[in-house]
Amino acid sequence: MGGDVGPRVTVPAALQALASNPALKLLLVGQPEAIQPLLAHQSAEQISRVEIIPADGIIANDAKPSNAIRQSKGTSMRVALELVKTGQAQACVSAGNTGALMGLAKLMLKSIEGD
């Protein structure tokens, strides 16, 4: 749901990635009513590789990371990171608030040991 203009740019970009990689499956996290219309003209094969995970909250791009972390419950960013944490997703890509994403990821996913 993030980014400067939200799903109308991020969803088509995600669909481009889907088209270029036949093994890719996507979990699009956000408001279904904002995402579904952007999927309307996709092939049945592409749609079969997309799942919409509902999340109503949004972290504003100008939110301070500390505030965003405290108020992140129910946001698309937090839900996406929870999917990674529980093994339901292998990665999280966000066009949203980078500071909030890094802070939440460090808090929720920890750092990889080693290098």
Rosetta silent file (secondary structure, phi, psi, omega in degrees, C-alpha in Angstrom):
SEQUENCE: MGGDVGPRVTVPAALQALASNPALKLLLVGQPEAIQPLLAHQSAEQISRVEIIPADGIIANDAKPSNAIRQSKGTSMRVALELVKTGQAQACVSAGNTGALMGLAKLMLKSIEGD
SCORE:     score description
SCORE:     0.000 S_00000001
   1 L     0.000  -11.032 -173.348    0.000    0.000    0.000 S_00000001
   2 L   -80.999 -167.661 -177.666    3.030    2.221    0.387 S_00000001
   3 L    93.639  170.376 -177.705    4.965    4.433   -1.920 S_00000001
   4 L   -66.184  -32.451 -178.677    4.242    7.946   -3.057 S_00000001
   5 L  -122.999    8.993  172.683    1.179    6.949   -5.077 S_00000001
   6 L    71.196 -151.861 -170.253    0.261    3.600   -3.542 S_00000001
   7 H   -62.359  -24.402 -176.986   -1.077    0.511   -5.277 S_00000001
   8 H   -66.663  -14.330  173.457   -1.718    2.057   -8.678 S_00000001
   9 H  -108.433  -42.434 -174.934    2.058    1.973   -9.240 S_00000001
  10 H   -70.343  -36.491 -179.990    3.223   -0.831   -6.941 S_00000001
  11 H   -67.739  -49.182  175.782    0.696   -3.445   -8.111 S_00000001
  12 H   -58.362  -36.059  177.358    1.507   -3.063  -11.847 S_00000001
  13 H   -64.883  -41.568  177.408    5.220   -3.218  -10.956 S_00000001
  14 H   -63.261  -38.356  179.161    4.619   -6.426   -8.988 S_00000001
  15 H   -68.058  -31.628  174.512    2.718   -7.847  -11.961 S_00000001
  16 H   -63.730  -42.825  177.695    5.681   -7.062  -14.241 S_00000001
  17 H   -62.702  -40.948  179.164    7.895   -9.110  -11.928 S_00000001
  18 H   -61.822  -42.462 -179.511    5.304  -11.895  -11.999 S_00000001
  19 H   -66.409  -31.312 -176.952    5.243  -11.866  -15.817 S_00000001
  20 H   -87.570   -8.278 -179.132    9.034  -12.096  -16.040 S_00000001
  21 L  -136.801   99.568 -175.876    9.372  -15.006  -13.608 S_00000001
  22 L   -65.377  -15.485  178.874    6.997  -17.969  -14.093 S_00000001
  23 L   -90.031   -8.407 -175.032    8.031  -19.518  -10.758 S_00000001
  24 L   -77.800  137.451  171.144    7.156  -16.394   -8.754 S_00000001
  25 L  -123.921  141.407 -175.715    4.096  -16.242   -6.508 S_00000001
  26 E  -118.867  139.704  168.234    3.039  -12.989   -4.870 S_00000001
  27 E  -109.442  108.877  179.137    1.306  -12.113   -1.644 S_00000001
  28 E   -94.444  117.040 -174.577    0.020   -8.563   -2.086 S_00000001
  29 E  -102.685  125.581  178.923   -0.628   -7.070    1.338 S_00000001
  30 E   160.814 -157.295 -178.140   -3.021   -4.170    1.678 S_00000001
  31 L   -83.170  113.013 -177.189   -6.584   -3.058    1.175 S_00000001
  32 H   -53.482  -37.627 -178.298   -8.290   -5.580   -1.140 S_00000001
  33 H   -67.112  -20.180  176.212  -10.649   -2.927   -2.516 S_00000001
  34 H   -89.954  -28.269 -175.610   -7.616   -0.931   -3.704 S_00000001
  35 H   -87.820  -45.700 -172.890   -5.717   -3.938   -5.096 S_00000001
  36 H   -55.290  -43.527  179.379   -8.402   -6.037   -6.823 S_00000001
  37 H   -60.644  -26.313 -179.143   -9.364   -3.510   -9.531 S_00000001
  38 H   -78.452  -10.279  178.402   -5.709   -3.374  -10.585 S_00000001
  39 H  -100.228   -3.722 -169.417   -5.754   -7.129  -11.216 S_00000001
  40 L   -55.971  -35.560 -173.811   -8.915   -7.068  -13.346 S_00000001
  41 L  -102.916   18.272 -179.865   -7.277   -7.442  -16.757 S_00000001
  42 L   -87.845  156.920  179.393   -4.692  -10.070  -15.852 S_00000001
  43 L   -69.903  158.037  178.070   -4.725  -13.608  -17.227 S_00000001
  44 H   -60.020  -36.128  179.370   -6.151  -16.454  -15.155 S_00000001
  45 H   -63.672  -44.149  179.170   -2.644  -17.937  -14.993 S_00000001
  46 H   -66.191  -44.783 -178.713   -1.214  -14.750  -13.507 S_00000001
  47 H   -61.079  -32.089 -179.926   -4.103  -14.324  -11.072 S_00000001
  48 L   -66.914  -15.467  179.992   -3.580  -17.904   -9.861 S_00000001
  49 L  -104.726   15.388  179.718   -0.122  -16.820   -8.631 S_00000001
  50 E  -124.799  132.879  172.835   -1.403  -13.821   -6.654 S_00000001
  51 E  -126.644  132.621  177.418   -2.955  -13.830   -3.204 S_00000001
  52 E   -95.343  125.101  177.382   -4.264  -10.690   -1.548 S_00000001
  53 E  -106.469  115.976 -176.654   -3.632  -10.517    2.197 S_00000001
  54 E   -66.472  137.105  172.096   -5.897   -7.912    3.844 S_00000001
  55 L  -156.824  122.939 -175.576   -4.336   -5.125    5.907 S_00000001
  56 L   -88.923  -30.483 -174.456   -6.090   -1.826    6.479 S_00000001
  57 E   -77.750  152.824  179.320   -3.381    0.236    8.152 S_00000001
  58 L  -134.272  138.161  173.011   -0.785    2.304    6.337 S_00000001
  59 L   -94.707  120.351 -178.198    2.473    3.818    7.592 S_00000001
  60 L   -64.966  147.183  179.259    2.820    7.310    6.133 S_00000001
  61 L   -61.960  -28.103 -178.375    5.989    8.070    4.181 S_00000001
  62 L   -96.826    6.967  178.967    6.718   11.031    6.454 S_00000001
  63 L   -70.564  138.503  174.455    6.138    9.143    9.732 S_00000001
  64 L   -65.554  136.114 -178.266    9.103    9.033   12.100 S_00000001
  65 H   -52.342  -40.678 -179.097   10.351    5.427   12.250 S_00000001
  66 H   -63.269  -41.456  177.319    9.976    5.276   16.047 S_00000001
  67 H   -68.816  -41.409 -179.233    6.329    6.381   15.844 S_00000001
  68 H   -60.950  -41.225  179.853    5.648    4.118   12.881 S_00000001
  69 H   -63.806  -45.186 -179.357    6.978    1.094   14.756 S_00000001
  70 H   -64.646  -30.974 -175.171    4.819    1.827   17.810 S_00000001
  71 L  -108.666   27.711 -171.419    1.719    2.307   15.668 S_00000001
  72 L   -88.413  -10.843 -176.580    2.378   -0.469   13.138 S_00000001
  73 L   -56.814  128.616  178.375   -0.180   -3.052   14.253 S_00000001
  74 L    82.586    0.820  179.191   -2.457   -3.916   11.336 S_00000001
  75 E   -82.583  156.216  179.818   -0.417   -2.034    8.739 S_00000001
  76 H   -60.177  -36.179 -179.690    0.451   -3.604    5.405 S_00000001
  77 H   -65.592  -46.655 -179.213    4.152   -3.330    6.223 S_00000001
  78 H   -66.667  -42.988  178.793    3.873   -5.145    9.533 S_00000001
  79 H   -60.193  -42.455  178.748    1.573   -7.834    8.121 S_00000001
  80 H   -61.419  -42.942  178.826    4.046   -8.437    5.265 S_00000001
  81 H   -68.459  -33.478  175.781    6.928   -8.814    7.720 S_00000001
  82 H   -64.175  -35.750  176.758    4.840  -11.169    9.874 S_00000001
  83 H   -63.781  -38.121  176.026    4.371  -13.361    6.790 S_00000001
  84 H   -67.666  -45.903 -177.486    8.161  -13.537    6.417 S_00000001
  85 H   -59.087  -39.281 -177.421    8.637  -14.225   10.131 S_00000001
  86 L   -87.939    1.262  177.809    6.173  -17.138   10.080 S_00000001
  87 L    82.306    8.001  178.503    7.619  -18.617    6.873 S_00000001
  88 L   -80.775  -16.537  176.042    4.543  -17.893    4.755 S_00000001
  89 L  -135.734  150.074  179.713    6.646  -15.563    2.579 S_00000001
  90 L   -92.411  -18.743 -177.775   10.307  -15.728    1.630 S_00000001
  91 L  -157.926  165.159  176.206   10.837  -11.986    1.291 S_00000001
  92 L  -130.568  126.642  175.039    9.205   -8.605    1.725 S_00000001
  93 L  -117.351  130.101 -177.700    9.422   -5.826   -0.854 S_00000001
  94 L  -135.234  142.356  173.162    8.039   -2.427    0.104 S_00000001
  95 L  -103.189   11.910 -175.869    7.795    0.948   -1.592 S_00000001
  96 L   -89.295 -157.082 -176.390    6.850    2.534    1.723 S_00000001
  97 L   -61.168  108.237 -175.034    8.678    4.303    4.544 S_00000001
  98 H   -62.943  -41.710  179.106   12.219    2.880    4.435 S_00000001
  99 H   -61.966  -42.611  178.193   13.088    3.838    8.017 S_00000001
 100 H   -65.183  -41.743  179.226    9.955    2.145    9.332 S_00000001
 101 H   -61.925  -46.407 -179.555   10.638   -0.954    7.228 S_00000001
 102 H   -64.479  -43.665  179.362   14.217   -1.254    8.481 S_00000001
 103 H   -63.427  -46.994  179.119   13.192   -0.663   12.099 S_00000001
 104 H   -64.400  -42.426 -179.709   10.319   -3.142   11.979 S_00000001
 105 H   -62.558  -42.776  178.992   12.406   -5.746   10.159 S_00000001
 106 H   -64.203  -40.515  179.850   15.199   -5.490   12.722 S_00000001
 107 H   -68.562  -44.603 -172.992   12.700   -5.753   15.563 S_00000001
 108 H   -88.173  -37.216 -172.166   10.651   -8.593   14.099 S_00000001
 109 H  -104.227  -16.202 -177.046   13.119  -10.608   12.030 S_00000001
 110 L    67.244 -179.009  179.473   16.408   -9.939   13.808 S_00000001
 111 L   -98.556  153.794  174.993   19.741   -9.887   11.997 S_00000001
 112 L   -77.968  130.062 -179.990   21.341  -12.764   10.145 S_00000001
 113 L   -71.843  151.276  178.104   24.296  -14.073   12.132 S_00000001
 114 L   118.022 -136.103 -175.558   27.716  -14.093   10.526 S_00000001
 115 L   -40.999    0.000    0.000   29.255  -11.529    8.216 S_00000001
